[in-house]
Structure formats: structure tokens, C-alpha cells
């Protein structure tokens, strides 16, 4: 518990990262099972996975995710004209997330849910769980995935507005996913980019804000291992 009269559960700094990884991958898994499309951020990886997996079994959804995030990391280094050791940690987070995503898909299966109510439930649950996981990510000092790192580093490097950079990044991801899908499949498929994608676009930020307020009401996110936090900041910040 937190000290003094504060009744919130404390020292959740590291736990927030762990739950963030596990829940983010679960949310993406459920969104894919809904058949209504995945979020614009992960849509390029999903399109690539759907195209390559029939030919190369090792290109799972999770593998496509961290491979594309590796490419994005290189693009980040070129864009900001520098390299930091913490960039590799973000890629490490992406790899852990990718394996977790594949684990959830092994558990729940990869096929789209057959019943309408199941698809709607997966779509809604995926949106809520993903937003909750991002709210957790935002409260831990440990590295986020390359997606979030890219926006943050560009914003800080060139003194840009965070909201504008995030909007441009999301829009670029969506456009790239659509072009990639049309180039590879020669058609538009709503189970890759569909009504669920639009839903996530609209509700993601408000849900992140809502869940963030709830988390701050019941938890504090100071580190459980202060000495490790100090060493981490010294080495990677």
C-alpha cells in the first residue's frame, strides 16, 4: 500500500509494464477475432501477416509486429539522426509483446468468431482492453513499444505538438495499411481494416483517458525497485 493516509495500492511501476504487454496483446488478439478490423497502428503488420503466413508459417501476427517495429526503429534513427540504447529496449518490448500476441492466438484460435454477438463482444472487449493497456504503458518508466517511442522521440527531437504528431502517425499507418492491402491482395478486406478500425480510432483516446483516471484513483506507479529505477535512468535516459 502507499504510505500515510493514501489508500491506493503503490509501487506498480514495473507491474504496469508487464500487464501492459499482456493486455495489449490480448486486446489486439480479440480485435482480430472480431472480423471487424484491427487498429490502424497494428493494421500494416496484420496485413503483412495475412499475406505471408500461407507461404511462410513463421510469419505469425506477433512476428510481423516486431519485424515491422524493427523497420520503424531504423526509420526513427534516420529521422532523429541519433541512436539511444533505450531504443533497443523498446524493440525488446515489441518482441515480448509479439510472443504474447501469438500465445493469446494459440489459446483463443485465429479464426474469426462465427456468431454475431461473439464478434461484437470481441470488438468491444478488444477496444477496451487495448486502451486500458496503453493507460498502463503511460504510467511505467520501462520502455514502451516502438510505435509509442516513434511519436515521443519525434515530438521531443523537433519540438512538435504531441497531438499533431500522433494524429499524423495514425493517419499514415492507416494509409500505409490500405495501400499495402490493395497492393498485396488487389482488394479491400473489411476483416483487416473495417468498422472496428474506425471504432478504435474514435474511442481509443477517450478510453485511455478514462482508464488512466481510474488507475490513478486506485494505484500509484512509483517503482517497486527504486535502485533498479535509478540505474535504469542512468544507463538509458
N, C-alpha and C positions, 0 to 999 in steps of 0.2 A: 504494500500500500504506500501511497505518498506520505510524506512527512506532515506533522502538525494536524490541523483540522481538515486538510484536504482529503476527502474520502475516495478520490479517484485511484484506480489501480495504476501504479507507477512502474517506471523502468521498462517501458515497452519498446525502446528504441530498436533493438535487434529483432525482437519478435515481430514487429510490424513489417520488417523486410521479408521474413520467412512467410508470414501469412499473405503478404502482398504478392509474392511469387506464386504461391499455391492457388490463391483465389483468382488472380488474373488469368492464369492458365485454365482454371475451371470455367470462368466466365466466357472465355473465347471458345472453349470446347462446346459449351451449351449453345452459344450463338450459332456455331457451325451446324449443330444438330437440329436447329430450328428450321433450316432451309430457307430462311428469310434474309440471308446475307450476314457477313461479319462486319466489324467496324472498319472504317476507311483506313485506319492505321495498319491493321494486320491484313487487309484485303490483298495487297500485292503478293505477300507470302502465300496466302491461301490459293490465289490464282495459280501461282507457280507450282505449288504442291499438287493441285488438281491436275495440272498438265503433265508434270514429270513423274508422278508416283506410279502411273500404269507402266512406265518404261523402266524406272529406277526405284525399286522398293525402298531404298534407304532415304529417299527424299520424302520423309514424313512431314506433316504440318509443322511440327516442332523444329525439325532440321531446316526447313525452308525459312522459318522465322529467324533462327540465329545466323544462317548464312546471309540472308538479306541485311540483317543488322550489322554483320561484319562489313559488308559493302558500304552501308551507310556510315559506319565508323571511319572508313577510309575517306569517304566524301566529306565528313566532318573535319578531319585533319587538314584536308586540302582547303576547305572553306575558311577555317580559322587560322590556317598557316602555323599550326603548332601541334604538339603531341604531349599529352599528360599521362602519367602512369595510371591515373584513375579511369582513363578511357578503357583500358583493358579489363578493369573490374566491371565496368558496365557490360562489356561483351560477355564476361563470365556470368553475370546475372542473366543475360539473354540465353546463354547455354543452359543454365539451370532451369529457367522458365520453359525452354524448348523441350527438355526431357520431361518436365512436369506436365506440359500440354500433351505430349504423346502418352504419358501414363494415364491421364484422365480419359483420353480417347480409347485406350485399350480397355479401360474399366467400363465406360459407357457405350463403346462402339462408335463407329464413324458414320453409320447410315443416318439419314435424316429421319426424324420421328414420323411414324406413319399416320398418327391421328392429329387432327387439327388442334385439339386442346393441348396436346403434348408439345406441338410446335410453338403455340402461343406461350405456354409456360416456360419453355426453354429460352425463347426470345426475351421474355421479361426478366427471367432469372439471370440470364447472361448479361443483360444491360446493368442490372442492379449489382451483381457480384463484381463485374469489371470496374464499375465506378467506385465501389467500396474498396477494392484492392488498390486503386490509384490513390484514394484518400490515405490509405496506409503508407504507400510509397512516399507520399509527400511529407510524411512525418518521421521518416527514418533518415539517419545520416549515411547509411550504407547505400551503395550505388544502385541507381535505377537502371532500367534497360536503355539501350542506345536511342530508342525513339525519344524518350524524355530528355536524355542527355543532349541530343542534337539541338533541340529547341532551346534548352537552357544555355548551352555554350554559344550558340549564335547570338542570342539575346545579349549576353554579357560581353562578348567579344566586340560587337559593333554598337553597343548601347542602343538597342532597339526595344520597341514595346513588346512585352511578352505575349500579350493577347494577339497582336497582329502577326507575329512570327508563328504562333501556334495555329492560327487560322490559315495562314498561307501553307504551312506544313501539312495540315489536314487536307486542304483542298488539293495540294499537289499529290498527296498519297492517293486520294480518290481518283484523280485524273490519270495518274500512272497505272493504277489498278484497272481502270476501264480500258485504257489503251492496250495494256498487256493482255487482258482477257480477249479483246477483239482481235489482236494480232495472233494469239495462240489458238483460240477456239473458233474464230470467224463468226462469232455470235455473242449476244448479250445474255448472260445467265443470271437470273434473279436469285438463285440459291447461293451465289457468290457475292453479288452486290445487289441488294434488294431493299425491301421495306424495312428490314431490320437494320440495315446500314443507315437509312435515314433516321430511324428511331434513335439509334445510338448517337447520331450526330446532334439531335435535338436535346436529348435528355442527359447526355453524359456530364456536361459541366454542372448543371443544377444538381444532379445526384451526387457528384463529387463534393460539392459544397455542403449539401445536406448531411452526407455521411461524415464529412470532416467535422462538422459541428457536433454531431453525436459522439464521435470518437473523443473529441476534446472535452466533452462533458464527463465521460466515464474513465478516461485514461490520460496518463501523461507519458511522454515519449522521450524522457531522458534515458541515457544508456544504462543498461544493467551492468556493463563492464566499463567504468569510466577510464581506466588506464588504457584499455584497448582503444577506446574512442580517441584518447589523446594521441596515441601512437598512429592511429589511422589518419587523423587530421594532419599530423606532422609529415607523414610519408606521402599522402595523396592529395592534399589541398594546398 
